[in-house]
């Protein structure tokens, strides 16, 4: 039977063929998706690709980029949003 910690969606099954011609199952953690822009859904540059449990242990300067809407919008969407705000004034 599978150990209880592997019964979550966090782990994926990987079928490994052994030299004795048996197929066994290993459980590996799924890969993490890159953070995406809230508007255009492109991957954000300068953001780490980590699990949320590892992400919370980083310093604030490593979690975001140092600009307005850093860590939420890509640079192109940020520029267009700032232009819209300036035009509203």
HUVEN-V482047 format. One record per residue. RES is the residue in three letters. PHI is phi in whole degrees, 0 to 359 (999 if undefined). D_LAST is the distance of its C-alpha to the last C-alpha in whole Angstrom. Layout:
# HUVEN-V482047
res | phi | d_last
RES | PHI | D_LAST
RES | PHI | D_LAST
This chain:
# HUVEN-V482047
res | phi | d_last
UNK | 999 | 64
UNK | 280 | 61
UNK | 295 | 60
UNK | 301 | 57
UNK | 290 | 54
UNK | 267 | 54
UNK | 271 | 54
UNK | 256 | 50
UNK | 286 | 48
UNK | 294 | 47
UNK | 254 | 50
UNK | 244 | 51
UNK | 276 | 55
UNK | 235 | 56
UNK | 273 | 60
UNK | 248 | 62
UNK | 266 | 65
UNK | 270 | 68
UNK | 298 | 70
UNK | 276 | 73
UNK | 66 | 71
UNK | 261 | 70
UNK | 252 | 66
UNK | 242 | 64
UNK | 250 | 61
UNK | 253 | 58
UNK | 245 | 55
UNK | 240 | 52
UNK | 292 | 49
UNK | 291 | 46
UNK | 284 | 44
UNK | 270 | 40
UNK | 282 | 37
UNK | 290 | 35
UNK | 298 | 31
UNK | 242 | 29
UNK | 295 | 25
UNK | 290 | 24
UNK | 262 | 22
UNK | 259 | 25
UNK | 64 | 28
UNK | 275 | 29
UNK | 297 | 31
UNK | 278 | 29
UNK | 278 | 30
UNK | 79 | 31
UNK | 250 | 32
UNK | 286 | 35
UNK | 258 | 37
UNK | 230 | 39
UNK | 292 | 40
UNK | 297 | 38
UNK | 292 | 41
UNK | 277 | 41
UNK | 295 | 37
UNK | 290 | 37
UNK | 272 | 39
UNK | 282 | 37
UNK | 285 | 35
UNK | 298 | 31
UNK | 293 | 31
UNK | 270 | 33
UNK | 275 | 31
UNK | 228 | 28
UNK | 266 | 26
UNK | 271 | 24
UNK | 201 | 21
UNK | 301 | 18
UNK | 61 | 19
UNK | 296 | 22
UNK | 87 | 25
UNK | 238 | 23
UNK | 239 | 22
UNK | 285 | 23
UNK | 295 | 22
UNK | 293 | 21
UNK | 292 | 19
UNK | 296 | 17
UNK | 297 | 16
UNK | 294 | 15
UNK | 293 | 13
UNK | 293 | 11
UNK | 295 | 10
UNK | 298 | 9
UNK | 295 | 7
UNK | 293 | 5
UNK | 288 | 5
UNK | 289 | 4
UNK | 291 | 0
